[in-house]
């Protein structure tokens, strides 16, 4: 599966203070991980250097190059931000959820179940929505997700009655 160069990482939801900082809702695993990026790409394609970032109540407060006052920050409100894949230092075996959307899902015997079409994020765990002959909702926990090969676009699962 071909991987996109840009990873959707969040949305600028508001300004913060009068110095031009922005408040970002984070879509990655954690605000801490988001803070590690030194540049962001707006949905318009404009790239901005991150001058500083801190976490605050589950959000990231960021100072961006060229955004020096509240009026400049206000024009960014509502814009989605992405990060460059090349800037991400993922641990071995880790992947971005967008990298497995469209992956083929098979059972432990290798029989095809369908295609991963969506990942629903819930407080307990993510739920993989797999569509084939029917629709399967599979909790993304080790008991059911046996192997994920994001590079090959293949997920091996263990299903139980009722899934």
C-alpha positions as CSV (number, residue, x, y, z in Angstrom):
1,X,0.0,0.0,0.0
2,X,1.3,3.4,-0.9
3,X,1.7,5.7,2.1
4,X,0.8,9.4,2.0
5,X,3.6,11.9,2.6
6,X,1.4,14.0,4.9
7,X,-0.3,12.7,8.0
8,X,-3.5,14.5,9.2
9,X,-2.5,15.5,12.7
10,X,-5.1,17.9,14.1
11,X,-7.2,21.1,13.7
12,X,-6.5,24.6,14.9
13,X,-9.5,25.3,17.1
14,X,-8.8,28.7,18.5
15,X,-6.2,31.3,19.3
16,X,-4.4,31.4,22.7
17,X,-3.4,34.8,24.2
18,X,-2.5,37.9,22.2
19,X,1.0,36.8,21.0
20,X,-0.3,34.8,18.1
21,X,-0.3,31.3,19.7
22,X,-2.9,28.8,18.4
23,X,-4.7,26.0,20.2
24,X,-4.6,22.7,18.3
25,X,-6.9,19.7,18.8
26,X,-4.6,16.7,18.4
27,X,-5.6,13.7,16.3
28,X,-2.4,11.7,16.8
29,X,-1.8,9.3,19.7
30,X,-0.9,12.1,22.2
31,X,-0.2,15.8,22.4
32,X,3.3,14.9,23.6
33,X,4.0,13.1,20.3
34,X,2.5,16.0,18.3
35,X,4.9,18.4,20.1
36,X,7.9,16.6,18.7
37,X,7.2,18.0,15.2
38,X,9.1,21.1,14.1
39,X,6.9,22.0,11.1
40,X,3.2,21.8,10.3
41,X,1.4,21.9,6.9
42,X,-1.9,23.6,6.7
43,X,-4.7,22.1,4.6
44,X,-4.0,25.0,2.1
45,X,-0.5,23.5,1.6
46,X,1.3,26.3,3.5
47,X,4.1,25.1,5.7
48,X,4.8,26.7,9.0
49,X,7.8,26.3,11.3
50,X,6.9,25.5,14.9
51,X,8.8,27.9,17.2
52,X,7.5,26.4,20.4
53,X,4.8,24.1,21.7
54,X,3.3,23.0,25.0
55,X,0.5,20.8,26.1
56,X,-2.5,22.3,27.9
57,X,-5.6,20.2,28.9
58,X,-5.2,17.7,26.1
59,X,-4.5,20.3,23.5
60,X,-1.2,21.7,22.1
61,X,-0.6,25.4,22.3
62,X,1.9,26.4,19.5
63,X,3.8,29.4,18.4
64,X,4.2,29.4,14.6
65,X,6.7,31.3,12.5
66,X,5.1,34.4,11.0
67,X,2.1,34.3,13.3
68,X,2.9,37.2,15.6
69,X,-0.5,38.4,16.9
70,X,-4.0,37.3,17.6
71,X,-5.3,38.6,14.3
72,X,-2.8,36.5,12.3
73,X,-3.6,33.5,14.5
74,X,-7.4,34.0,14.0
75,X,-7.0,33.5,10.2
76,X,-5.8,29.9,11.0
77,X,-8.8,29.0,13.1
78,X,-10.6,25.9,11.7
79,X,-7.7,24.9,9.5
80,X,-6.5,21.2,9.6
81,X,-2.8,20.6,10.1
82,X,-0.7,17.8,8.9
83,X,2.8,16.6,9.6
84,X,5.3,15.2,7.2
85,X,5.8,11.4,7.5
86,X,9.5,11.8,7.1
87,X,9.5,13.9,10.4
88,X,7.8,11.1,12.4
89,X,10.0,8.9,14.5
90,X,7.7,5.9,15.1
91,X,8.8,3.0,17.3
92,X,9.5,-0.2,15.4
93,X,6.3,-1.9,14.4
94,X,4.2,1.2,15.0
95,X,2.1,2.7,12.2
96,X,-0.4,5.5,11.5
97,X,-4.0,4.4,11.3
98,X,-4.4,6.0,7.9
99,X,-1.7,3.5,6.7
100,X,-4.0,0.5,7.3
101,X,-7.3,1.8,6.0
102,X,-7.9,-0.3,2.9
103,X,-5.8,-3.2,4.2
104,X,-7.0,-6.7,3.5
105,X,-8.2,-8.5,6.6
106,X,-7.8,-12.3,6.9
107,X,-8.4,-14.9,9.6
108,X,-5.6,-17.0,11.1
109,X,-6.2,-19.7,8.4
110,X,-5.6,-17.0,5.7
111,X,-9.2,-16.8,4.5
112,X,-10.2,-13.3,3.5
113,X,-12.7,-11.6,5.7
114,X,-12.8,-8.2,3.9
115,X,-11.2,-4.8,3.8
116,X,-10.6,-2.4,6.7
117,X,-12.8,0.6,5.9
118,X,-12.8,2.6,9.1
119,X,-11.2,2.8,12.5
120,X,-13.7,4.0,15.2
121,X,-11.9,5.4,18.2
122,X,-13.6,4.6,21.5
123,X,-12.4,5.0,25.1
124,X,-11.8,1.3,25.7
125,X,-10.0,0.6,22.4
126,X,-10.2,1.3,18.7
127,X,-12.7,-0.7,16.7
128,X,-11.8,-1.9,13.2
129,X,-14.8,-1.8,10.8
130,X,-14.2,-4.6,8.2
131,X,-16.5,-4.9,5.2
132,X,-16.6,-8.0,3.1
133,X,-19.6,-10.3,2.6
134,X,-20.9,-8.7,5.8
135,X,-19.7,-6.1,8.2
136,X,-17.5,-7.0,11.2
137,X,-16.6,-4.8,14.1
138,X,-13.4,-6.0,15.6
139,X,-11.8,-4.5,18.8
140,X,-8.2,-3.6,18.1
141,X,-6.8,-5.5,21.0
142,X,-4.2,-8.4,20.9
143,X,-6.8,-11.0,21.6
144,X,-8.4,-10.3,18.2
145,X,-5.7,-8.5,16.1
146,X,-3.0,-11.1,15.7
147,X,-0.7,-9.3,13.2
148,X,-0.7,-6.0,11.4
149,X,1.6,-5.5,8.4
150,X,1.0,-1.9,7.4
151,X,3.6,-2.1,4.6
152,X,1.9,-5.2,3.0
153,X,-1.6,-3.9,3.7
154,X,-2.5,-7.1,5.6
155,X,-4.1,-7.6,9.0
156,X,-4.5,-11.1,10.5
157,X,-7.4,-11.4,13.0
158,X,-8.9,-14.0,15.3
159,X,-12.7,-13.9,15.1
160,X,-15.2,-15.3,17.6
161,X,-18.8,-16.2,17.2
162,X,-20.9,-13.0,16.8
163,X,-18.2,-10.8,15.3
